[in-house]
């Protein structure tokens, strides 16, 4: 499944490692160092939007998102719910006959 993280960026949900509130990044030197190293390796995708609200960490890149952590969390939980739904398409066809 895929998650739209804003600014025309779509990523695979299975690749998401974590989602961090952007305001919390600067409160941790470890997070700042990690992001700085990834920027040097060109593994950070910065949003075109002027306001970054969340940092989405995937297995190969880090994305700055204009969407809030809460919004992204809701989107990932919707995907989780959808993926657990059973396919009743055959059952529905039998009911109609």
Number of C-alpha atoms within 10 A of each C-alpha: 11 13 17 16 23 17 14 8 13 11 15 11 16 12 13 17 12 11 20 16 17 19 11 13 17 12 10 9 10 11 14 14 13 11 18 14 13 16 15 9 10 11 15 20 16 16 17 13 13 8 12 18 18 24 27 23 18 17 10 11 16 22 21 25 27 20 19 18 19 12 12 19 12 11 17 19 12 12 15 13 10 11 11 8 8 7 9 9 9 8 9 10 9 9 8 6 5
